[in-house]
Amino acid sequence: MRRVPCPLLEQPVLLPERPQRVVSFVSGLTEAIWAMNLSDRVVGVSHYCARYVETGGRPVTGDYLRIDEGALKALAPDLVLMTGGIQQGVARRLAKAGLPVYALPLPDSFHGILENIRRLGALLGEMEAACALTARMETEAAELRSRAPVRRPRVYAELWFGRHPRMAGGLTFIHDLIALAGGENIWGHVPEGYPKLDLPGVVEARPDIVVLFHEEDDHPLDVAAWRRERGWDGQWPFRLVEAGITRGRNLIHDGPSLLETARWLQGKL
């Protein structure tokens, strides 16, 4: 066994050299495990993981914040994967209950996603697999960048997290996703990840592309009503691109398929 420091939880977690009974409540990390061909290590997943990988009937022990502790403990995990942000409080509670929880930081950039995959590889005792995956992702990202147009279209991304819309600022991997697709984020200069809406600022910026993300299953948005309420039609010419929770179209997903989303968005720009 090894004692691994977990800065977000301010306490170490005791892990085997190569954990074999992993429960993941982070769909991006679950997808990375599958991409490293280590899915046989996973014994439990979150409600959202099946959007990105074939979970093979593995038990669902919760979603992002609601965890079935009894079902989780019954799986006898030797590693429970969670994140910071609003999930951090749940992670602390599970760790105090004696579960082997490790919380990885929420990535602020594409490079943050790569760093998390390296951390994941270290937790699993599989650094070679993690390094191989991040190398493939870096190569794919370079190919996307090489296809960027000389004149990058200016992009406004509006993100609906339930009923709480936000914009994509400069301190988020979504900013990098837009850049990988060949666009220029109009709020990239803002030193925040998800600033509050500045609708007059959007009108003033007159973006070429408006990317609208909403969770069509859990929190559907009436896009026709959204357009009417905005009143932007006719003010300036822009193209509306709708994104959602489907793999390869999800702006807020931080797994390896972020690059699939970048390719899809590049085709829309």
C-alpha positions as CSV (number, residue, x, y, z in Angstrom):
1,M,0.0,0.0,0.0
2,R,1.1,3.6,-0.5
3,R,0.0,6.8,1.1
4,V,-0.9,9.4,-1.6
5,P,-1.3,13.1,-0.7
6,C,-4.6,14.6,-1.8
7,P,-4.2,18.4,-1.6
8,L,-7.9,19.2,-2.3
9,L,-9.0,17.0,0.6
10,E,-6.0,18.1,2.8
11,Q,-5.3,14.5,3.7
12,P,-3.6,11.5,2.2
13,V,-5.4,8.5,0.8
14,L,-4.1,4.9,1.3
15,L,-4.1,3.1,-2.1
16,P,-2.8,-0.2,-3.5
17,E,0.1,0.1,-6.0
18,R,-2.3,-0.7,-8.8
19,P,-6.0,-0.2,-7.7
20,Q,-8.3,-2.9,-9.1
21,R,-11.7,-1.8,-7.8
22,V,-12.2,1.8,-9.0
23,V,-15.5,3.7,-8.7
24,S,-15.6,6.9,-10.8
25,F,-18.0,9.8,-10.3
26,V,-16.3,11.8,-13.0
27,S,-17.3,11.0,-16.5
28,G,-14.2,12.6,-18.0
29,L,-11.9,10.4,-15.9
30,T,-14.1,7.3,-16.7
31,E,-13.6,8.0,-20.4
32,A,-9.9,8.4,-19.9
33,I,-9.7,5.0,-18.1
34,W,-11.5,3.4,-21.1
35,A,-9.1,5.2,-23.5
36,M,-6.2,3.7,-21.5
37,N,-7.7,0.2,-21.9
38,L,-8.1,-0.1,-18.2
39,S,-11.9,-0.5,-18.0
40,D,-11.6,-3.9,-16.3
41,R,-10.5,-1.9,-13.2
42,V,-13.8,-0.1,-12.9
43,V,-16.5,-1.6,-10.7
44,G,-18.9,1.4,-10.4
45,V,-19.7,4.5,-12.3
46,S,-21.9,7.6,-12.1
47,H,-25.2,8.3,-13.8
48,Y,-23.4,10.4,-16.4
49,C,-20.6,8.0,-17.5
50,A,-22.8,6.0,-19.9
51,R,-23.0,9.1,-22.1
52,Y,-19.3,8.7,-23.0
53,V,-18.4,5.0,-22.7
54,E,-20.1,1.6,-22.8
55,T,-20.3,0.9,-19.1
56,G,-21.3,-2.8,-19.5
57,G,-23.9,-2.8,-16.9
58,R,-21.6,-1.7,-14.1
59,P,-23.5,-0.5,-11.0
60,V,-24.5,3.2,-11.0
61,T,-23.8,4.5,-7.4
62,G,-24.8,8.1,-7.8
63,D,-24.5,11.2,-10.0
64,Y,-22.4,14.4,-9.5
65,L,-23.7,15.2,-6.0
66,R,-26.1,12.5,-4.9
67,I,-24.3,9.3,-3.8
68,D,-25.7,6.0,-2.6
69,E,-23.2,5.4,0.1
70,G,-24.6,1.9,0.9
71,A,-24.2,0.8,-2.7
72,L,-20.8,2.4,-2.9
73,K,-19.5,0.7,0.2
74,A,-20.9,-2.6,-1.0
75,L,-18.6,-2.4,-4.0
76,A,-15.6,-2.4,-1.7
77,P,-13.7,0.1,-3.8
78,D,-9.9,0.6,-3.4
79,L,-10.1,4.0,-5.2
80,V,-13.0,6.5,-5.5
81,L,-12.5,9.2,-8.1
82,M,-14.1,12.7,-7.6
83,T,-13.3,16.3,-8.3
84,G,-13.1,19.7,-6.7
85,G,-15.6,22.4,-7.2
86,I,-19.1,21.7,-5.9
87,Q,-18.3,18.0,-5.6
88,Q,-15.5,18.7,-3.1
89,G,-17.8,18.7,-0.1
90,V,-19.3,15.3,-1.0
91,A,-15.7,14.0,-1.5
92,R,-14.7,15.2,2.0
93,R,-17.8,13.5,3.5
94,L,-17.0,10.2,1.8
95,A,-13.4,10.4,2.8
96,K,-14.4,11.0,6.5
97,A,-16.6,7.9,6.2
98,G,-13.4,5.9,5.5
99,L,-13.7,5.5,1.8
100,P,-10.5,5.8,-0.4
101,V,-11.4,9.0,-2.1
102,Y,-9.1,11.1,-4.3
103,A,-10.4,14.4,-5.7
104,L,-8.7,15.8,-8.8
105,P,-8.8,19.5,-9.5
106,L,-11.3,20.9,-12.0
107,P,-9.2,21.7,-15.1
108,D,-8.9,25.3,-16.2
109,S,-7.4,24.5,-19.6
110,F,-6.8,21.8,-22.1
111,H,-3.4,21.3,-20.5
112,G,-5.2,20.9,-17.2
113,I,-7.1,18.0,-18.7
114,L,-3.8,16.4,-19.8
115,E,-2.4,16.9,-16.3
116,N,-5.4,15.2,-14.7
117,I,-4.9,12.2,-17.0
118,R,-1.3,12.0,-15.8
119,R,-2.5,12.2,-12.2
120,L,-5.0,9.5,-12.9
121,G,-2.3,7.3,-14.4
122,A,-0.2,7.8,-11.3
123,L,-3.2,6.9,-9.0
124,L,-3.8,3.7,-11.1
125,G,-0.1,2.8,-11.2
126,E,-0.2,3.1,-15.0
127,M,2.0,6.0,-16.0
128,E,2.9,4.6,-19.4
129,A,-0.7,4.2,-20.4
130,A,-1.5,7.8,-19.2
131,C,1.5,9.3,-21.0
132,A,0.6,7.4,-24.2
133,L,-2.9,8.8,-24.1
134,T,-1.9,12.4,-23.4
135,A,0.7,12.1,-26.3
136,R,-2.1,11.0,-28.7
137,M,-4.3,13.9,-27.5
138,E,-1.5,16.4,-28.0
139,T,-0.9,15.1,-31.5
140,E,-4.6,15.4,-32.3
141,A,-4.7,18.9,-30.9
142,A,-1.7,19.9,-33.0
143,E,-3.5,18.6,-36.1
144,L,-6.6,20.6,-35.2
145,R,-4.6,23.8,-34.8
146,S,-2.9,23.3,-38.1
147,R,-6.3,23.4,-39.8
148,A,-7.4,26.7,-38.2
149,P,-8.4,29.4,-40.7
150,V,-6.3,32.5,-41.2
151,R,-9.2,34.6,-40.1
152,R,-10.6,33.1,-37.0
153,P,-14.4,33.5,-36.6
154,R,-15.3,35.3,-33.3
155,V,-17.3,33.0,-31.1
156,Y,-19.6,33.6,-28.2
157,A,-20.4,30.5,-26.0
158,E,-23.4,30.6,-23.8
159,L,-23.6,27.7,-21.3
160,W,-26.8,26.7,-19.5
161,F,-26.1,24.8,-16.4
162,G,-29.7,24.0,-15.5
163,R,-31.3,27.4,-15.1
164,H,-28.0,29.2,-14.5
165,P,-26.6,30.6,-17.8
166,R,-22.9,31.6,-18.0
167,M,-20.4,32.6,-20.6
168,A,-17.0,31.0,-21.3
169,G,-14.2,33.2,-20.1
170,G,-10.5,32.7,-20.4
171,L,-10.0,30.5,-17.4
172,T,-11.7,27.4,-18.7
173,F,-10.9,24.5,-21.0
174,I,-13.9,25.7,-23.1
175,H,-11.8,28.7,-24.2
176,D,-9.1,26.3,-25.4
177,L,-11.7,24.1,-27.1
178,I,-12.9,27.1,-29.1
179,A,-9.3,27.9,-30.1
180,L,-8.7,24.3,-31.1
181,A,-11.7,24.4,-33.3
182,G,-10.3,27.5,-35.0
183,G,-12.3,30.2,-33.3
184,E,-11.6,33.2,-31.2
185,N,-13.5,33.4,-27.9
186,I,-14.9,36.9,-27.5
187,W,-14.6,36.7,-23.7
188,G,-11.2,35.1,-23.7
189,H,-9.7,38.2,-22.1
190,V,-11.9,37.8,-18.9
191,P,-9.9,36.3,-16.0
192,E,-12.7,34.0,-15.0
193,G,-14.0,30.6,-16.1
194,Y,-17.7,31.2,-16.3
195,P,-18.6,34.9,-15.9
196,K,-22.2,36.0,-15.6
197,L,-24.0,37.1,-18.8
198,D,-23.1,40.4,-20.4
199,L,-25.7,40.6,-23.1
200,P,-25.1,44.2,-24.1
201,G,-21.4,43.2,-24.4
202,V,-22.3,40.4,-26.8
203,V,-24.3,42.7,-29.0
204,E,-21.4,45.2,-29.0
205,A,-18.9,42.4,-29.9
206,R,-21.0,41.1,-32.7
207,P,-19.7,37.6,-32.8
208,D,-19.7,35.5,-36.0
209,I,-20.8,32.4,-34.2
210,V,-23.0,31.9,-31.2
211,V,-22.6,28.5,-29.6
212,L,-25.5,27.6,-27.2
213,F,-25.0,24.7,-24.8
214,H,-27.8,23.2,-22.8
215,E,-28.5,19.8,-21.3
216,E,-31.4,18.6,-23.5
217,D,-32.2,15.7,-21.2
218,D,-32.0,17.0,-17.7
219,H,-32.5,20.7,-18.3
220,P,-34.0,21.3,-21.8
221,L,-34.0,24.9,-23.1
222,D,-36.7,26.2,-25.4
223,V,-34.3,27.5,-28.1
224,A,-37.0,29.3,-30.1
225,A,-38.1,31.2,-26.9
226,W,-34.4,31.9,-26.2
227,R,-34.0,33.5,-29.6
228,R,-37.1,35.6,-29.1
229,E,-36.0,36.8,-25.7
230,R,-32.6,37.7,-26.9
231,G,-34.0,39.7,-29.8
232,W,-30.7,39.4,-31.6
233,D,-32.1,38.2,-35.0
234,G,-31.6,41.0,-37.5
235,Q,-29.2,43.0,-35.3
236,W,-26.2,41.5,-36.9
237,P,-25.5,38.3,-39.0
238,F,-24.4,35.3,-36.9
239,R,-24.7,31.6,-37.1
240,L,-26.2,29.7,-34.2
241,V,-24.7,26.4,-33.2
242,E,-26.4,24.2,-30.6
243,A,-24.3,21.9,-28.4
244,G,-25.6,19.4,-25.9
245,I,-24.7,16.4,-23.7
246,T,-24.0,14.0,-26.6
247,R,-20.4,12.7,-26.8
248,G,-18.6,14.8,-29.4
249,R,-20.9,17.8,-28.9
250,N,-20.6,18.5,-25.2
251,L,-18.7,21.8,-24.5
252,I,-18.4,21.1,-20.7
253,H,-17.1,17.6,-20.9
254,D,-13.4,17.3,-19.9
255,G,-12.6,13.8,-21.1
256,P,-10.6,12.7,-24.2
257,S,-13.6,13.2,-26.4
258,L,-13.2,17.0,-25.9
259,L,-11.2,16.7,-29.1
260,E,-14.1,15.1,-30.9
261,T,-16.1,18.1,-29.9
262,A,-13.4,20.4,-31.2
263,R,-13.5,18.6,-34.6
264,W,-17.3,18.9,-34.6
265,L,-17.2,22.5,-33.8
266,Q,-14.5,23.2,-36.4
267,G,-16.9,21.8,-39.0
268,K,-19.5,24.3,-37.8
269,L,-17.3,27.3,-37.9
